Structures are given as structure tokens and as C-alpha cells.
């Protein structure tokens, strides 16, 4: 079976929405059962849920509904990992993760659980060939490697950036082959990890946020060069974060925009003290207007260059 390609349509949207809904329902049911039945009960319930969604995934695959099968396969992984985790917890082997940071200390059985997530996701990807599973696999690899060799803080951010570069190289390597649909999610993982690591270091003052904006421009250029829109989206978001910093610094306009600009946890919140009263509140809207015009100008420039490239190729 080849990589599952998902052309956009009303049906594909509904399948994705239904699959994601089932995924959240699976997670919610597991949480409810954990609260109601304790360690032993969650072992049984997670196993039964795993069997149910696995049967549904293979039934969909047998009928040729590969997108449905892939989405259900994602729920399979969640149920399986909860089953393994609850089993380890039942045996008393799973450490208490509430003490210390997420990546602090060497916790053997937690690393085993993280490695099991990688293996389970890789097997599911091999079976269902569903590109979205690549994102889950990349996230699992990031968490395992980061937990294994870092202890939090700056070192974790450096490891995250390094893994992002690895994901970028992996995405580029599959872009020109039959596995190109996998590349999209590798580029998404690369953009998130590299950007997240950089924002960890650059979030304290005008110079840092200017660097974020410049990195956003590099993202846009890279996305155009690789023909990968995810880099352009992340890059534009970085430019908007820089605009938000200066708009909030010089005016009150961003106070009403906080729910929008802080929807994504990748970007750190600004200092609340910067949202005071300002004499020139027109500066904020002006900054956003200029930023919007700047993004449009970049789009027109990239479009013009692309037309010139295509025309030049036709003349050769």
C-alpha cells in the first residue's frame, strides 16, 4: 500500500473531524475510567478500548477507507500507550512525574514507556501509511531523546533545536520521492521545534523579538524555497509576534487581541506590566497595518519571482 494521499473535499473534512472527535472521546473515556476504577480498572478498560479502535481501524483498512483507518490508528496508539502506562503504574514501576521538571532525572520505566510510544507509532505508520502519524512519531522521538539527554532549561531548548534540524533534513530528503506526503508533517515538526527552541532564548526585550521577526522572514523564504507552506505559516506568525510585542509596548491596542495572539503555546506571553496606559494608542493599529502590508508585499514579491522562474524555464 502506498502513502495515503488526502485531497481536500467535504468528505475528507468530515472524516478528519470525526476521527479527531473519536480521538478526544477515547482520551476522555480513558481519563474517566482512570478516575472511577483506579490502576487495575484502567488497565482493563484501556485494553478493551485499544481492541475496539484497533478492530475498527483494520476493518476500515480492509474496506479501502484508508483515511478513516489512519485516523482510527491514531486512537489505537493513544489507547495502547495508556494501557502500557497503566500496566507499569499498576506494577508500581512508573515514577511520580509530578516531582521535579518534566525532563529532570533518569527515570528508566518512563523512558521505556516513551520508547514504546515510538515503536507503536512506527508500526502504525508502517501498517496504515497515514501521514499524520509522522507528526506523532516526530513528537514521540523528540520527547524520548529530550528526556534521555537533557534535564530541562537551556539544554532542553538546544536539544529541541538540534532535533528540529534533523526533522528538517529528513523532510527535505523525502520531498522529491514517493513519500512526499510524509514530508509535510516532518516540516511541521521541524518548524515547531526549531521555533520553540529559539523563542525559549529570545523572549526578553526588543532585540530578542526583532530576532524572532527576522527568523520569521527566514522561515517564509525557506518555505517558498522548499514549496512547504507550513514554514510560511510559522514565519508569518513569528512576524506577527514581533509586531505584537512592539504594539503592546507602545499602545494599549493588543489588550483586546490577547485571546487571539496567545492561542498557541509556542510563543511566550509578554510582560503584563507592558500593558499600561499609553498616550499614542494609534501606534498599535499602525504597527499591525504596516505588518499586514509588509506580509502582502512579501507575498507579491515571491509570486512575481515564481512567475519569472516559470517563464525562464519555458524559454530554455
C-alpha positions, 0 to 999 in steps of 0.5 A: 500500500502506498502513502495515503494521499488526502485531497481536500473535499467535504468528505475528507473534512468530515472524516478528519473531524470525526476521527479527531472527535473519536480521538478526544472521546477515547482520551476522555473515556480513558481519563474517566475510567482512570478516575472511577476504577483506579490502576487495575480498572484502567488497565482493563478498560484501556485494553478493551478500548485499544481492541475496539479502535484497533478492530475498527481501524483494520476493518476500515483498512480492509474496506479501502477507507484508508483515511478513516483507518489512519485516523482510527490508528491514531486512537489505537496508539493513544489507547495502547500507550495508556494501557502500557502506562497503566500496566507499569503504574499498576506494577508500581514501576512508573515514577511520580512525574509530578516531582521535579521538571518534566525532563529532570532525572533518569527515570528508566520505566518512563523512558521505556514507556516513551520508547514504546510510544515510538515503536507503536507509532512506527508500526502504525505508520508502517501498517496504515501509511497515514501521514499524520502519524509522522507528526506523532512519531516526530513528537514521540522521538523528540520527547524520548531523546529530550528526556534521555539527554537533557534535564530541562532549561537551556539544554532542553531548548538546544536539544529541541533545536538540534532535533528540529534540524534533523526533522528538517533534513529528513523532510527535505530528503523525502520531498522529491520521492514517493513519500512526499506526503510524509514530508509535510508533517516532518516540516511541521515538526521541524518548524515547531521545534526549531521555533520553540527552541529559539523563542525559549532564548529570545523572549526578553526585550526588543532585540530578542523579538526583532530576532524572532521577526527576522527568523520569521522572514527566514522561515517564509523564504525557506518555505517558498524555497522548499514549496512547504507552506507550513514554514510560511505559516510559522514565519508569518506568525513569528512576524506577527509576534514581533509586531505584537510585542512592539504594539503592546509596548507602545499602545494599549491596542493588543489588550483586546487581541490577547485571546487571539495572539496567545492561542498557541503555546509556542510563543511566550506571553509578554510582560503584563506590566507592558500593558499600561496606559499609553498616550499614542494608542494609534501606534498599535493599529499602525504597527499591525497595518504596516505588518499586514502590508509588509506580509502582502508585499512579501507575498507579491514579491515571491509570486512575481519571482515564481512567475519569472522562474516559470517563464525562464524555464519555458524559454530554455 
